[in-house]
Each structure stands twice: as C-alpha cells, then as structure tokens.
Amino acid sequence: MITKKDNNISRRSFLKIFGAGTVATAATLAGCKGGNKAGEQAAEEYKNQVEPPIGKMTYRENPKTKEKVSLLGYGMMRLPTKPDNDNEFDQDMINKQIDYAIEHGMNYFDTSPVYCQGQSERCTGIALKRHKREEFFVATKLSNFNRDYWKREKAIEMYQNSMKELQVDYIDYYLLHAIGGGMDEFNGRYVDNGIMDYLMKEREAGRIRNLGFSFHGHKSVFDEVIALQHKYHWDFVQIELNYLDWDYANEISKNNVDASYLYGELQKRGIPAVIMEPLLGGRLANLPQYLMTELKSHAPEKSVASWAFRYAGTPEGVLTVLSGMTYMEHLKDNLLSYCPLEPLSEKEMRYLDNEIAQKIVSLENIPCNDCKYCMPCPYGIDIPAIFVHYNKCKNEGSLPMGIGDREYRKHRRQYLISLDRVVPRDRQPDHCIQCGQCEPHCPQNIRIPRELRKIDDMIERLKRDPEGLGEEIG
C-alpha cells in the first residue's frame, strides 16, 4: 500500500470514516479533436442516461443548526451561456437547472462576487428568488482579493452587495474566500480592518447563519487560522478533497496541502468540511483512455467521474460536495451519484489510492483546475483553455514528442489545429509578456508565466520542425 508517512490520519482511520458514495459530473467536451474515445464514451453515457430519482437525496446534518444539507451542492461558477453568445449567461437555463436541482432534493448553492465575470450572484439570486426561502441554503464569499477591498468600508460594501444581488436578507454560509497566501494577507484582509469583528456581529444578529473560510495555500496558514477556533468559532471550512489530493497534493505542488491532513484537522475539532474540486476541474473525469478503460472494467455501469464523487462524498465529516454544473447532463449525472450515496468498499479505496492516483501523478500534467481565478489576463490570454488543451492532449497520448514518435506528423498537425479551434490566435501563449499578474491568484500555485513560456516554446518548435527531426519535446 502506497501512502505518505507524514499523513496525520491513517488509511485504517480513513476507511473507518468512510461510509457511502456514487456517480458524477461530465467530461470536458473541448480539446483535441479526432480519436477522442474518452469524449465519445462520455457523450454515449449521457445519451443513455437515466433520470435520477426524486426523494432519494442523501443529506448530512449541520451539527450547529441541525439542518439537513444535501450532500450534492451546486457550485455556481460555471454557469451556462447562451448558444449564440458565450459572453451572455442563459438565465432561462439557469432557472431550469436550479428548479430541477431543488425538485431532486438539492438545497445548497455556492457562489461568489467574482464568479462568472461578477454575474454569478445576480444570476443565482434571480433563480432562487422563485423558490421559498426555506427550500435552499445559499453560500457566498468575501472575495476581497483586490487591496482596495481590504478597506473596511469596501469589504462591508461587498458583503452587503452580495445580499442585494442574491435577493436575501441573510446568508446561510458565508466564507472568507481563499485564505492561505500568508498571515500578513489574512490579517490585512480580515483582522486589522475590523472585518472579522463585523462579521461575527452579523452572525450574532442572524444575518450570517454559519461563518467559515475556504482554503488554498500554505499549511502554516491553515494551522494558524484553524487554531483561532476559540476566538472565531468557525462553523465550517471549505477544502479541496479528492482521491488525487488526499495523498499527493503536496507532491504535485509544494505549496499545496494534502487533503488527508486538512480533513484530519477539521475532524479533531468537530468542524464540518465543505468539499470543492471533487473532480479537480474535470481532470478526474477526463483521464487518459487506458485509465478510463481500467475503471470501466471494474464497474462498467458507472461513469468514470462517479469514482471521484463517491470518494469525496463518503467521509462522515463532509457536509456537502460542490460541483460546478454547466449542462443539465452534468446535473443529472451528479444527482445519480448522491440519490442515494453508495459506499466505497475498502478494496475500492485501496484501488483508487494505490493504482489510479499514483498513475495520474506520474503523468506530470499542469495541475490546472480551470477555476479561472487567473482571469482575465490583461493581455487577453486564455490561460485555463491553453492548460486544459495541453493536459488533454498529453492524457490522450497525442502530444507530439519529436524524435522517436512514429505518429509525430499526425500529432503535430492535430495539436496545432485543435489549439486554434479551442483558443483564438490572439489569446495563445505567444502573447504572454511574463508580467506575472496571474500567478498570485492561482489556488494551485502554478507558475503560470513559466508554463505558458514552455508551451509557447513547444508550439514554436512544432511550427519550425514539421518532420520532428529536431530536439525531442518532453
């Protein structure tokens, strides 16, 4: 069994914690064209998809309020846009999908002032306003990343505007957004300006029902902030948890923290965990074909993504698992995962940890989750699309490798054509001037300008070397 020696929660303890889980979200449909068996397989799964049952949702109890929260939470950061205009969100479809979600037992909706070019709270508020207030819990965040919003009056303005956009007079779950960069930053955003005192008074007044934070970053910051439990009485904490991050988050990036440690620390204090990135932005639904085939051989009737959802949803300390769902097919597939949750066996747990996760780590992909926190780029570069395209081609084995690649010419042509389809020429990596404005916003701590430069260098070699006779691309 391959596990990290420094985990604060053992595999035996973890298996005791687990108790139930099942199905999932969709595969990303963009990327390399031609021979995309994984995408075709996902499309066929959705075509044959059965309707999720009504009245079967699995719920978890909030230990503070005793309210029942749906195990599947709706992440409102990847909302559908209109078919003829990618810049305009499709409110009718958003309404329809939220109606469907509530009908099938979902009651947790997570948004932020910065999601969807600042439109997510407004779109979410319009859709939820059509339902009784007691039918849903709404979560949003103090996303005061810009230093102008470290000022007390500006931070309060953001908080009050969230209630206005959401059309509510109280917020069920309010988060300090993406702490982890450093304690100086934490204190500047929330403590020195008196905002924590303000939010605690808002909680006392009932305008905030649960107060917590979402975490991306350094272990030392997590440790110090969670140790303030005696002062701030955190009601919940949002962490990244999936079968890759459980043991390998720190190995993928030295600035990330293994989910096993984060979850273990929350369990010690009895703090419920809200889970984000159960699919790592779709990466665990878009595995290389040989891994998808391997998972299907173990459970032909289940989607590839369902393995990740079962993993994320089964620990007893998890309150809800968030999924960003753009299409109705995503929503239906995820509802099938948790209506009701089916448990992972000990054998399945070992299989995901020892076999699948280790093989994914060996791929050495760029750990981009397509969260778009790095956007917009001041020079118009579509950073997430470039990284997702690169990872997808690498996973499919169609990345042109130069000397020794028997299909180099085919892969070279395929990569360059598909890149132009996915990312317009004026938004490709050759336009990056290495300004570095994107890097501080990346939750995965990717050295974005460096990775863009590496991809741009590869593209230039492909353009100059049509026969693959030059330096091998690695």
C-alpha positions as CSV (number, residue, x, y, z in Angstrom):
1,M,0.0,0.0,0.0
2,I,1.4,3.4,-1.0
3,T,0.7,6.2,1.4
4,K,2.6,9.1,2.7
5,K,4.4,8.6,6.0
6,D,3.6,12.1,7.3
7,N,-0.2,11.8,7.0
8,N,-1.9,12.8,10.2
9,I,-4.8,10.4,9.6
10,S,-4.0,6.8,8.8
11,R,-5.5,4.8,6.0
12,R,-7.1,2.5,8.6
13,S,-8.7,5.5,10.3
14,F,-9.8,6.9,6.9
15,L,-11.6,3.7,6.0
16,K,-13.5,3.8,9.3
17,I,-14.5,7.4,8.5
18,F,-15.9,6.4,5.1
19,G,-19.4,5.0,4.7
20,A,-21.2,5.8,1.4
21,G,-21.0,7.4,-2.2
22,T,-21.7,7.3,-6.1
23,V,-21.9,8.9,-9.5
24,A,-20.7,12.2,-11.1
25,T,-20.2,15.2,-13.4
26,A,-19.3,15.3,-17.0
27,A,-16.2,15.1,-19.1
28,T,-15.0,18.3,-20.7
29,L,-16.1,18.3,-24.3
30,A,-13.4,20.7,-25.7
31,G,-9.8,19.9,-26.6
32,C,-8.0,17.7,-29.1
33,K,-10.2,16.6,-32.0
34,G,-10.1,13.3,-33.7
35,G,-9.8,9.9,-32.0
36,N,-11.3,11.2,-28.7
37,K,-12.6,7.9,-27.4
38,A,-13.0,9.3,-23.9
39,G,-15.2,12.1,-25.1
40,E,-17.2,9.8,-27.3
41,Q,-17.7,7.4,-24.4
42,A,-18.8,10.3,-22.1
43,A,-21.3,11.5,-24.7
44,E,-22.7,8.0,-25.1
45,E,-23.1,7.7,-21.3
46,Y,-25.1,10.9,-21.2
47,K,-27.2,9.8,-24.2
48,N,-28.2,6.7,-22.3
49,Q,-28.5,8.5,-19.0
50,V,-31.5,7.5,-16.8
51,E,-33.5,10.1,-14.9
52,P,-32.3,10.5,-11.3
53,P,-35.0,9.5,-8.7
54,I,-36.9,12.1,-6.7
55,G,-36.8,11.8,-2.9
56,K,-33.6,9.8,-2.7
57,M,-31.0,12.6,-2.0
58,T,-28.5,11.8,0.8
59,Y,-28.4,14.5,3.4
60,R,-25.9,15.5,6.1
61,E,-26.7,17.3,9.4
62,N,-25.2,20.6,10.3
63,P,-24.1,19.9,13.9
64,K,-24.7,23.5,14.9
65,T,-28.1,24.2,13.3
66,K,-29.3,20.6,13.0
67,E,-30.5,21.4,9.5
68,K,-30.2,18.8,6.7
69,V,-27.9,19.8,3.9
70,S,-27.9,17.9,0.6
71,L,-24.7,16.0,0.0
72,L,-24.5,17.4,-3.5
73,G,-24.1,21.2,-3.6
74,Y,-24.4,23.4,-6.6
75,G,-21.3,25.3,-7.5
76,M,-22.4,28.4,-9.4
77,M,-19.1,29.2,-11.0
78,R,-19.6,27.5,-14.4
79,L,-23.0,28.8,-15.5
80,P,-24.4,28.1,-18.9
81,T,-24.1,30.8,-21.5
82,K,-26.4,31.4,-24.5
83,P,-25.7,29.2,-27.5
84,D,-25.2,32.2,-29.8
85,N,-23.3,34.3,-27.3
86,D,-20.7,33.0,-24.9
87,N,-20.5,36.3,-23.1
88,E,-24.1,36.3,-22.0
89,F,-25.4,33.9,-19.4
90,D,-28.5,31.9,-20.1
91,Q,-30.8,32.9,-17.2
92,D,-33.7,30.7,-18.5
93,M,-31.4,27.6,-18.5
94,I,-30.0,28.6,-15.1
95,N,-33.6,28.8,-13.7
96,K,-34.5,25.5,-15.3
97,Q,-31.4,23.7,-13.8
98,I,-31.9,25.1,-10.3
99,D,-35.6,24.2,-10.5
100,Y,-34.6,20.6,-11.4
101,A,-32.0,20.5,-8.7
102,I,-34.4,21.6,-5.9
103,E,-37.0,19.2,-7.2
104,H,-34.5,16.4,-6.7
105,G,-33.5,17.4,-3.2
106,M,-30.6,19.8,-3.6
107,N,-30.6,22.7,-1.3
108,Y,-27.0,24.1,-1.1
109,F,-26.0,26.7,-3.7
110,D,-22.5,28.2,-3.6
111,T,-21.5,31.4,-5.3
112,S,-19.1,34.4,-5.1
113,P,-19.0,38.1,-6.1
114,V,-16.1,37.2,-8.5
115,Y,-17.6,34.1,-10.3
116,C,-18.7,34.3,-13.9
117,Q,-17.3,37.8,-14.5
118,G,-19.1,39.0,-11.5
119,Q,-22.5,37.8,-12.6
120,S,-22.9,34.6,-10.6
121,E,-24.6,36.1,-7.5
122,R,-27.1,38.0,-9.6
123,C,-28.0,35.0,-11.8
124,T,-28.2,32.8,-8.7
125,G,-30.4,35.3,-6.9
126,I,-32.8,35.6,-9.8
127,A,-33.2,31.8,-10.0
128,L,-33.5,31.2,-6.2
129,K,-35.9,34.1,-5.6
130,R,-38.6,32.0,-7.4
131,H,-38.5,29.4,-4.6
132,K,-39.4,29.6,-0.9
133,R,-36.6,30.8,1.2
134,E,-36.7,27.7,3.5
135,E,-36.1,25.5,0.4
136,F,-32.5,26.5,0.0
137,F,-29.2,27.4,1.7
138,V,-27.1,30.0,-0.1
139,A,-23.3,30.3,0.4
140,T,-21.2,33.2,-0.8
141,K,-17.9,34.8,0.0
142,L,-16.0,37.9,0.9
143,S,-13.8,37.8,-2.2
144,N,-11.7,40.9,-1.3
145,F,-8.6,39.9,-3.2
146,N,-8.1,43.4,-4.6
147,R,-6.3,45.5,-2.0
148,D,-8.8,48.3,-2.4
149,Y,-11.3,45.9,-0.8
150,W,-9.1,45.4,2.2
151,K,-10.5,48.7,3.4
152,R,-13.3,48.2,5.9
153,E,-15.9,50.2,4.1
154,K,-15.2,48.5,0.8
155,A,-15.3,45.0,2.3
156,I,-18.6,45.8,4.0
157,E,-19.9,47.1,0.7
158,M,-19.0,43.8,-0.9
159,Y,-20.8,41.8,1.8
160,Q,-23.9,44.0,1.7
161,N,-24.0,43.9,-2.1
162,S,-24.0,40.1,-2.0
163,M,-27.3,40.1,-0.1
164,K,-28.7,42.6,-2.6
165,E,-27.6,40.5,-5.6
166,L,-28.8,37.3,-4.1
167,Q,-32.1,39.0,-3.0
168,V,-31.9,37.6,0.5
169,D,-31.9,39.2,4.0
170,Y,-29.5,36.6,5.5
171,I,-26.7,34.4,4.2
172,D,-26.7,30.7,5.3
173,Y,-23.0,30.1,4.8
174,Y,-20.5,33.0,4.5
175,L,-16.8,32.4,3.7
176,L,-13.6,34.3,3.8
177,H,-12.5,33.5,0.3
178,A,-9.3,31.5,-0.4
179,I,-7.1,32.1,2.6
180,G,-3.7,30.6,2.6
181,G,-1.3,33.1,1.0
182,G,0.1,34.3,4.3
183,M,-0.8,35.6,7.7
184,D,0.0,39.1,6.7
185,E,-2.5,38.8,3.9
186,F,-5.1,37.2,6.2
187,N,-4.7,39.9,8.8
188,G,-4.8,42.7,6.2
189,R,-8.0,41.3,4.6
190,Y,-9.9,40.5,7.7
191,V,-8.4,41.4,11.1
192,D,-6.6,44.7,11.0
193,N,-9.6,46.4,9.3
194,G,-12.0,45.0,11.9
195,I,-13.9,42.9,9.4
196,M,-13.8,39.7,11.5
197,D,-15.4,41.6,14.4
198,Y,-18.0,43.0,12.0
199,L,-18.8,39.5,10.5
200,M,-19.1,38.0,14.0
201,K,-21.6,40.6,14.9
202,E,-23.5,39.9,11.7
203,R,-23.6,36.2,12.8
204,E,-24.9,37.2,16.2
205,A,-27.6,39.2,14.5
206,G,-28.6,36.3,12.4
207,R,-27.7,37.8,9.0
208,I,-25.0,35.2,8.8
209,R,-26.0,31.8,9.9
210,N,-22.7,30.0,9.5
211,L,-19.2,31.6,9.2
212,G,-16.2,29.8,7.7
213,F,-13.4,30.1,5.2
214,S,-12.2,28.4,2.0
215,F,-8.6,27.3,1.9
216,H,-5.9,27.2,-0.8
217,G,-2.3,27.6,0.2
218,H,0.3,27.1,2.9
219,K,0.0,24.6,5.7
220,S,1.3,27.1,8.2
221,V,-1.5,29.5,7.4
222,F,-4.2,26.8,7.8
223,D,-2.7,25.7,11.1
224,E,-2.7,29.3,12.5
225,V,-6.2,30.2,11.3
226,I,-7.7,26.9,12.4
227,A,-6.1,27.5,15.8
228,L,-8.2,30.6,16.1
229,Q,-11.3,28.4,16.5
230,H,-11.5,29.5,20.2
231,K,-11.8,33.1,19.0
232,Y,-13.8,32.9,15.8
233,H,-15.7,29.7,16.3
234,W,-15.6,28.5,12.7
235,D,-18.8,26.8,11.7
236,F,-17.4,25.1,8.6
237,V,-14.3,25.1,6.4
238,Q,-14.2,24.5,2.6
239,I,-11.3,22.4,1.4
240,E,-10.2,20.6,-1.7
241,L,-10.6,16.8,-1.4
242,N,-10.4,14.1,-4.0
243,Y,-8.5,10.8,-4.4
244,L,-5.6,12.6,-6.0
245,D,-5.2,15.4,-3.4
246,W,-5.7,13.0,-0.5
247,D,-2.1,11.9,-0.5
248,Y,-0.5,13.8,-3.4
249,A,-1.5,17.5,-3.3
250,N,1.8,18.4,-1.7
251,E,3.8,16.2,-4.1
252,I,2.1,17.9,-7.1
253,S,2.8,21.4,-5.7
254,K,5.0,22.1,-2.6
255,N,2.6,24.9,-1.7
256,N,-0.4,22.7,-1.5
257,V,-1.6,20.6,1.5
258,D,-2.7,17.0,1.4
259,A,-6.5,16.7,1.9
260,S,-5.8,13.9,4.4
261,Y,-4.1,16.5,6.7
262,L,-6.8,19.2,6.2
263,Y,-9.7,16.8,6.8
264,G,-8.0,15.2,9.8
265,E,-7.5,18.6,11.5
266,L,-11.1,19.5,10.9
267,Q,-12.3,16.2,12.3
268,K,-10.2,16.8,15.5
269,R,-12.2,19.9,16.1
270,G,-15.6,18.7,15.0
271,I,-15.7,21.3,12.2
272,P,-17.8,20.2,9.1
273,A,-16.0,20.2,5.8
274,V,-17.5,21.5,2.6
275,I,-15.7,19.9,-0.4
276,M,-14.6,21.7,-3.5
277,E,-12.9,20.3,-6.6
278,P,-14.1,16.7,-6.2
279,L,-13.1,16.3,-9.9
280,L,-10.2,18.7,-10.0
281,G,-11.9,20.9,-12.5
282,G,-12.8,17.9,-14.6
283,R,-9.4,16.3,-14.6
284,L,-10.7,13.2,-12.8
285,A,-13.4,12.8,-15.3
286,N,-11.0,13.2,-18.3
287,L,-8.5,10.6,-17.5
288,P,-6.2,9.0,-20.1
289,Q,-8.0,6.4,-22.2
290,Y,-6.2,3.5,-20.6
291,L,-7.2,4.6,-17.1
292,M,-10.8,5.1,-18.2
293,T,-10.8,1.6,-19.6
294,E,-9.4,0.3,-16.4
295,L,-12.0,1.9,-14.3
296,K,-14.8,0.8,-16.6
297,S,-13.5,-2.8,-16.3
298,H,-14.1,-2.6,-12.6
299,A,-17.6,-1.0,-12.8
300,P,-19.0,-0.9,-16.4
301,E,-22.3,0.6,-15.2
302,K,-20.7,3.6,-13.5
303,S,-19.3,6.8,-15.1
304,V,-15.6,7.5,-14.6
305,A,-16.4,10.6,-12.7
306,S,-18.6,8.7,-10.2
307,W,-15.5,7.2,-8.7
308,A,-14.3,10.7,-7.6
309,F,-17.7,11.7,-6.4
310,R,-18.1,8.6,-4.3
311,Y,-14.7,9.2,-2.8
312,A,-15.4,12.9,-1.9
313,G,-18.9,12.3,-0.6
314,T,-18.4,9.4,1.8
315,P,-16.4,10.7,4.8
316,E,-18.7,11.3,7.7
317,G,-17.3,14.8,8.4
318,V,-18.3,16.1,4.9
319,L,-21.4,18.4,4.9
320,T,-21.7,18.8,1.1
321,V,-19.7,18.3,-2.1
322,L,-19.7,21.1,-4.5
323,S,-19.9,20.6,-8.3
324,G,-19.9,23.3,-11.0
325,M,-22.5,22.1,-13.5
326,T,-22.8,23.8,-16.8
327,Y,-25.2,21.5,-18.5
328,M,-28.3,19.6,-17.5
329,E,-26.5,16.3,-18.3
330,H,-23.9,17.2,-15.6
331,L,-26.6,17.9,-13.1
332,K,-28.4,14.6,-13.8
333,D,-25.2,12.5,-13.6
334,N,-24.2,14.1,-10.3
335,L,-27.7,13.6,-8.8
336,L,-27.4,9.9,-9.7
337,S,-24.2,9.9,-7.5
338,Y,-26.0,11.0,-4.4
339,C,-29.6,9.9,-4.8
340,P,-28.7,8.0,-2.7
341,L,-25.0,7.7,-2.0
342,E,-23.4,4.2,-2.3
343,P,-20.4,3.3,-0.1
344,L,-17.0,2.7,-1.4
345,S,-15.6,-0.6,-0.3
346,E,-12.1,-0.9,1.3
347,K,-10.9,-2.6,-1.8
348,E,-12.2,0.3,-4.0
349,M,-10.5,2.8,-1.7
350,R,-7.1,1.0,-2.0
351,Y,-7.6,0.7,-5.7
352,L,-8.1,4.5,-6.2
353,D,-5.2,5.4,-3.8
354,N,-2.6,2.8,-4.8
355,E,-3.4,2.4,-8.5
356,I,-5.2,5.3,-10.2
357,A,-3.9,8.3,-8.2
358,Q,-0.3,7.1,-8.5
359,K,-0.6,6.7,-12.2
360,I,-2.1,10.2,-12.6
361,V,0.7,11.7,-10.6
362,S,3.2,10.1,-12.9
363,L,1.7,11.9,-15.9
364,E,3.1,15.2,-14.6
365,N,0.3,17.3,-16.0
366,I,0.0,21.0,-15.3
367,P,-2.3,21.0,-12.2
368,C,-4.8,23.4,-13.6
369,N,-8.4,23.0,-12.4
370,D,-9.9,25.5,-14.9
371,C,-11.2,27.6,-12.0
372,K,-10.4,30.8,-13.9
373,Y,-9.2,32.7,-10.8
374,C,-6.2,33.8,-13.0
375,M,-8.6,35.5,-15.4
376,P,-9.0,38.0,-17.0
377,C,-5.4,38.3,-18.3
378,P,-4.6,41.9,-19.1
379,Y,-3.2,40.8,-22.4
380,G,-6.2,38.7,-23.4
381,I,-4.5,35.2,-23.0
382,D,-6.9,32.4,-22.3
383,I,-4.7,30.7,-19.7
384,P,-7.1,27.9,-18.5
385,A,-8.0,26.9,-22.0
386,I,-4.3,26.6,-23.0
387,F,-3.5,24.4,-20.0
388,V,-6.6,22.2,-20.3
389,H,-5.9,21.6,-24.0
390,Y,-2.3,20.7,-23.3
391,N,-3.3,18.3,-20.5
392,K,-6.0,16.7,-22.6
393,C,-3.6,16.0,-25.5
394,K,-1.0,14.7,-23.1
395,N,-3.5,12.4,-21.4
396,E,-4.7,11.0,-24.8
397,G,-1.2,10.3,-25.9
398,S,-1.5,12.7,-28.8
399,L,1.1,15.2,-27.7
400,P,3.8,15.4,-30.4
401,M,7.0,14.1,-29.0
402,G,9.5,14.6,-31.8
403,I,12.3,12.0,-32.3
404,G,11.0,8.5,-31.8
405,D,7.3,9.4,-32.2
406,R,6.1,7.3,-35.1
407,E,3.0,9.4,-35.4
408,Y,4.8,12.8,-35.0
409,R,3.4,14.4,-38.1
410,K,-0.1,13.4,-37.3
411,H,0.2,14.5,-33.7
412,R,1.9,17.8,-34.7
413,R,-0.9,18.7,-37.1
414,Q,-3.6,17.6,-34.7
415,Y,-2.2,19.6,-31.8
416,L,-1.8,22.9,-33.8
417,I,-5.2,22.7,-35.5
418,S,-7.0,21.7,-32.3
419,L,-5.3,24.5,-30.4
420,D,-6.6,27.1,-32.9
421,R,-10.1,25.6,-32.5
422,V,-10.0,25.9,-28.7
423,V,-8.0,29.1,-28.3
424,P,-8.2,32.0,-30.8
425,R,-4.7,33.0,-32.1
426,D,-4.7,36.3,-30.3
427,R,-5.3,34.5,-27.0
428,Q,-2.5,31.9,-27.3
429,P,0.7,31.8,-25.1
430,D,2.9,33.7,-27.5
431,H,1.1,36.9,-26.3
432,C,2.3,36.4,-22.7
433,I,4.8,39.1,-21.7
434,Q,5.6,37.4,-18.3
435,C,4.1,40.2,-16.3
436,G,3.1,37.7,-13.5
437,Q,-0.2,39.3,-12.6
438,C,-2.0,36.0,-12.9
439,E,0.3,33.9,-10.6
440,P,-0.7,35.2,-7.2
441,H,-4.4,34.3,-7.9
442,C,-3.8,30.6,-8.7
443,P,-5.1,28.3,-5.9
444,Q,-2.9,25.5,-7.3
445,N,0.2,27.7,-7.1
446,I,1.1,27.1,-10.7
447,R,4.0,29.2,-12.0
448,I,1.7,30.3,-14.9
449,P,4.1,32.5,-16.9
450,R,6.8,29.8,-16.8
451,E,4.3,27.1,-18.0
452,L,3.0,29.4,-20.8
453,R,6.5,30.0,-21.9
454,K,7.2,26.3,-22.0
455,I,4.1,25.6,-24.1
456,D,4.9,28.5,-26.4
457,D,8.4,27.2,-27.0
458,M,6.9,23.8,-27.8
459,I,4.5,25.3,-30.3
460,E,7.3,27.3,-32.0
461,R,9.3,24.0,-32.3
462,L,6.3,22.3,-33.9
463,K,5.9,25.1,-36.4
464,R,9.6,25.1,-37.3
465,D,10.1,21.3,-37.3
466,P,7.3,19.6,-39.4
467,E,9.3,16.3,-39.6
468,G,10.2,16.0,-36.0
469,L,13.9,15.9,-36.7
470,G,15.0,18.4,-34.1
471,E,15.1,18.4,-30.3
472,E,12.8,15.9,-28.6
473,I,9.9,17.6,-26.9
474,G,9.5,16.4,-23.3
